[in-house]
Amino acid sequence: MDLIDVYIYEVTRRLPIKNREDIGLELKSTIEDMLPDGYTEEDVKVALGELGNPAILASGYNERPMHLIGPKYFDIYVSLLKMIVPIAAVISFIVVLTKYIVEFDKGDTVLNVGIVVLGEGIWSVIHVFMQVFFWLTLTFVILERTDQSKDKLPRTMSFNKWTPEDLENIPYVPKERMITKGYVFASLLWTSIWGTVYFNADHLVGVYKNSGGGLEFIMPAFNQHVMDSFGPVIIVVLGLEIVFALILFINNEWTKKLAILNTVRETVGLIVLAFLIVNPNFFHPEFLSYMSGNLEMPEGQIRNYVIGATLVLYAVSSIMNCISGFRKANR
């Protein structure tokens, strides 16, 4: 078998069986037309070199794509992958975290639970990534192979061909004003953590002591009945946090309106915290007694110190966050 026959074989073996013979004859005729009379093996190599890689040439004859996802939909595919995977990963980690906090056994140690949560959380994120990657890829593979249009130009997120008018719908966001997806996801994660801890504070926040297996929970720091009485208000605050995070995700940049909303959110949080923490029954009596004995200070003085330090730290943090929002919005 000479080089011409081998080349034709390499091209046609990649094609549907029904088309191989006709395309093989056509290709042989094309190659012979490219060769001079009395051609040599070197002439054949030059001609075949001009035709190029058999796999690439076969793709021109093949009606089916020889790639998993072609350039027509690849950019949309990657954009959706970048958008969906982080959201799904954060949600899966929040679910794992919430599950273990709610089901926390007082006999277990925080260290052990933390290790289990971290391990299962990482596995959950990997599992979600694999699921999203598989199903999204499968969707685009099917879309690629069922698309009957001959136009192979890349598509935009609207699945239309790109035009200069598309630039009008793409806002230019300076780096200084940009709201990263990581910031939004971290905000949602933090909201889920403090919300879950709040409603389970009686077996999570308090005094721990060293034991043979790690840290052992002794007593709660707060009165869960008082905290639960503020439950409806806390749920509203949690809702505001989530809505604000979604607004940040949609807008993608800091504006004065967002900075004002951020200030309102921080102010509401500070007011709710102040009303909650100054409640005379907020701290668990055993906790105050325990701290008084260890610090050799009156219970009332300890309570006042904790309230003052908490409100000052929260207020300073809130003010800095508000100032940061306005600075970014004005850049």
C-alpha positions in Angstrom: 0.0 0.0 0.0 1.6 3.3 -1.1 1.5 6.7 0.7 -1.6 7.9 -1.2 -3.6 4.8 -0.2 -2.5 5.1 3.4 -3.4 8.8 3.4 -6.9 8.1 1.9 -7.4 5.3 4.4 -6.5 7.7 7.3 -9.1 10.2 6.1 -11.9 7.8 5.2 -11.7 5.7 8.4 -12.9 8.7 10.3 -16.0 9.1 8.2 -19.3 7.2 8.1 -19.1 3.9 6.3 -21.7 4.9 3.6 -19.5 7.9 2.5 -16.1 6.3 2.6 -15.9 5.0 -1.0 -17.2 8.1 -2.7 -15.0 10.4 -0.7 -12.0 8.1 -1.2 -12.4 8.2 -5.0 -12.8 12.0 -4.9 -9.8 12.4 -2.7 -7.6 10.1 -4.9 -8.5 12.1 -8.0 -7.7 15.3 -6.2 -4.3 14.0 -5.1 -3.5 12.8 -8.7 -4.3 16.2 -10.1 -1.8 17.7 -7.7 1.0 15.5 -8.9 3.2 16.0 -12.0 3.7 13.3 -14.6 6.2 10.7 -13.5 6.0 11.9 -9.9 8.3 10.6 -7.2 7.7 9.7 -3.6 8.9 13.2 -2.6 6.3 14.7 -4.9 3.6 12.6 -3.1 4.8 13.8 0.3 4.7 17.4 -0.9 1.1 17.0 -2.2 0.0 15.3 1.0 1.6 17.9 3.1 -0.4 20.6 1.3 -3.6 18.6 2.1 -2.6 18.5 5.7 -3.5 16.3 8.7 -5.9 13.5 7.7 -7.9 14.1 10.9 -8.4 17.8 10.0 -9.3 17.0 6.4 -11.8 14.3 7.6 -13.5 16.8 9.8 -14.3 18.9 6.7 -16.1 15.9 5.1 -17.8 14.8 8.3 -21.3 16.0 9.0 -20.8 15.3 12.8 -18.5 17.5 14.9 -15.2 15.8 15.8 -15.0 17.7 19.1 -17.0 17.5 22.3 -18.0 21.2 22.4 -17.0 23.4 19.5 -16.2 27.1 19.3 -19.9 27.9 18.6 -21.0 27.1 22.1 -17.7 26.8 24.0 -17.7 30.3 25.4 -21.3 30.0 26.7 -20.4 26.6 28.2 -17.4 27.9 30.1 -19.3 31.0 31.3 -22.2 29.0 32.7 -19.7 26.5 34.3 -18.0 29.4 36.1 -21.3 30.8 37.2 -23.1 27.6 38.4 -20.2 25.7 40.0 -19.4 28.3 42.7 -23.0 28.8 43.6 -23.7 25.1 43.8 -20.5 24.5 45.8 -21.3 27.1 48.4 -24.9 25.9 48.8 -23.7 22.3 49.3 -21.2 23.3 51.9 -23.8 25.4 53.7 -26.1 22.3 53.8 -23.4 20.1 55.3 -22.5 22.8 57.8 -26.1 23.3 58.9 -26.7 19.6 59.2 -23.9 19.0 61.6 -24.5 22.2 63.7 -28.2 21.3 64.1 -27.4 17.7 64.9 -24.5 18.6 67.2 -24.2 16.1 70.1 -23.2 17.7 73.4 -21.1 14.6 74.1 -18.9 15.1 71.0 -16.0 17.6 70.7 -15.9 20.7 68.6 -12.6 19.6 67.1 -14.0 16.2 65.9 -17.1 17.8 64.5 -15.0 20.5 62.7 -12.8 17.8 61.1 -15.9 15.9 60.0 -17.6 19.0 58.6 -14.5 20.0 56.7 -13.9 16.6 55.2 -17.6 16.0 54.2 -17.8 19.6 53.0 -14.9 19.2 50.7 -16.2 15.9 49.4 -19.6 17.5 48.9 -18.1 20.4 46.9 -16.2 17.9 44.7 -19.3 15.8 44.2 -21.3 18.9 43.2 -18.6 20.0 40.8 -18.6 16.6 39.1 -22.4 16.6 38.8 -22.6 20.1 37.4 -19.7 19.4 35.1 -21.2 16.2 33.8 -24.8 17.4 33.2 -23.8 20.8 31.8 -21.3 19.1 29.4 -23.8 16.5 28.4 -26.4 19.3 27.6 -24.0 21.2 25.4 -22.8 18.0 23.7 -26.4 17.2 22.8 -27.0 20.8 21.7 -23.9 20.7 19.5 -24.9 17.5 17.7 -28.6 18.4 17.2 -27.9 21.9 15.8 -28.7 21.7 12.2 -27.5 25.2 11.2 -24.4 25.4 9.0 -23.3 28.6 10.8 -20.4 27.8 13.1 -19.8 31.3 14.4 -19.4 31.6 18.2 -22.6 32.6 20.1 -23.1 35.1 22.9 -24.9 34.3 26.2 -28.2 35.1 24.4 -27.3 32.3 21.9 -27.3 34.8 19.1 -24.4 35.8 16.8 -22.2 38.6 18.1 -22.8 42.1 16.8 -21.3 45.5 17.8 -24.6 46.3 19.5 -23.9 43.6 22.1 -21.2 45.9 23.5 -23.9 48.4 24.6 -25.3 45.7 27.0 -22.0 45.0 28.6 -21.3 47.4 31.5 -17.7 48.4 32.0 -16.9 47.9 35.7 -13.7 49.5 37.0 -11.7 47.1 39.2 -12.0 49.4 42.2 -15.8 49.2 42.1 -16.2 45.5 41.2 -18.0 43.1 43.5 -16.4 39.7 43.2 -18.3 36.5 43.2 -16.1 35.3 46.0 -17.2 38.3 48.2 -20.8 37.4 47.6 -20.4 33.7 48.3 -18.4 34.4 51.5 -21.1 36.8 52.6 -23.8 34.1 52.1 -21.6 31.5 53.8 -21.1 33.8 56.8 -24.8 34.5 57.0 -25.6 30.8 57.1 -23.0 30.1 59.8 -24.1 32.8 62.2 -27.8 32.1 61.6 -27.4 28.4 62.3 -25.2 29.1 65.3 -27.7 31.6 66.7 -30.6 29.1 66.8 -28.3 26.4 68.3 -26.3 28.6 70.7 -27.3 26.7 73.8 -25.0 23.8 72.7 -22.4 25.6 70.7 -21.5 28.9 72.4 -20.3 28.7 75.9 -17.7 27.3 78.2 -15.5 24.4 77.1 -13.0 22.4 79.1 -10.1 20.1 78.1 -10.9 16.4 78.2 -9.2 13.3 77.0 -10.8 13.4 73.6 -10.6 17.2 73.1 -12.9 20.0 74.1 -16.0 19.2 76.2 -19.0 21.6 76.3 -19.8 22.5 80.0 -22.4 25.3 79.9 -24.1 27.7 77.4 -23.2 31.4 77.5 -26.6 32.6 76.5 -30.2 32.0 77.4 -31.7 30.2 74.3 -35.3 31.0 75.3 -34.5 34.8 75.1 -32.7 34.3 71.8 -35.7 32.3 70.4 -38.1 35.1 71.5 -36.1 37.3 69.0 -36.4 34.6 66.4 -38.8 36.4 64.0 -36.7 39.5 64.0 -33.5 37.4 63.4 -35.2 35.7 60.5 -36.0 39.1 59.0 -32.3 40.1 59.4 -31.2 36.9 57.8 -33.6 37.5 54.9 -32.2 41.1 54.5 -28.6 39.6 54.4 -29.5 37.1 51.7 -31.4 39.6 49.6 -28.5 42.1 49.9 -26.1 39.4 48.8 -28.2 38.6 45.8 -28.5 42.3 44.9 -24.7 42.5 45.0 -24.4 39.4 42.8 -26.8 40.9 40.2 -25.3 44.4 40.2 -21.7 43.3 40.1 -20.4 46.8 41.1 -20.7 49.2 44.0 -23.0 52.1 43.5 -24.3 54.8 45.9 -27.6 53.1 46.2 -25.9 49.8 47.2 -23.7 51.7 49.7 -26.9 53.3 51.2 -28.5 49.8 51.4 -25.4 48.5 53.0 -25.6 51.2 55.6 -29.3 50.5 56.3 -28.4 46.8 56.7 -25.6 47.4 59.1 -27.8 49.9 61.1 -30.6 47.4 61.4 -28.1 44.7 62.5 -26.6 47.0 65.2 -30.1 48.0 66.6 -31.2 44.4 66.8 -28.0 43.3 68.5 -28.3 46.2 71.0 -31.9 45.2 71.9 -30.9 41.6 72.2 -27.7 41.9 74.2 -29.0 44.4 76.8 -31.9 42.1 77.7 -31.4 41.3 81.4 -31.9 37.6 80.8 -29.8 37.3 77.7 -26.7 35.8 79.5 -27.2 32.4 81.1 -27.0 32.8 84.9 -24.6 29.8 85.3 -22.2 31.4 82.8 -22.1 34.7 84.6 -21.5 32.9 87.9 -18.8 30.8 86.4 -17.0 33.8 84.8 -17.4 35.8 88.1 -15.7 33.1 90.1 -12.8 32.8 87.6 -12.2 36.5 87.0 -13.1 37.5 90.6 -15.4 40.3 89.4 -19.1 41.0 90.1 -21.5 39.4 87.6 -23.0 42.8 86.7 -19.5 44.2 85.9 -18.7 41.2 83.7 -22.1 41.6 81.9 -21.5 45.3 81.3 -17.9 44.7 80.0 -19.2 42.1 77.5 -22.1 44.2 76.3 -19.9 47.3 75.9 -17.1 45.4 74.1 -19.5 43.6 71.8 -21.4 46.8 70.8 -18.2 48.8 70.3 -16.6 46.1 68.1 -19.7 45.6 66.1 -20.2 49.3 65.6 -16.6 49.9 64.5 -16.8 47.0 62.1 -20.1 48.3 60.7 -18.8 51.8 60.3 -15.7 50.6 58.5 -17.9 48.4 56.2 -20.2 51.3 55.4 -17.3 53.7 54.7 -15.7 51.1 52.4 -18.9 50.7 50.4 -19.2 54.5 49.8 -15.5 54.7 48.9 -15.8 52.0 46.3 -19.0 53.5 44.9 -17.3 56.9 44.5 -14.2 55.6 42.6 
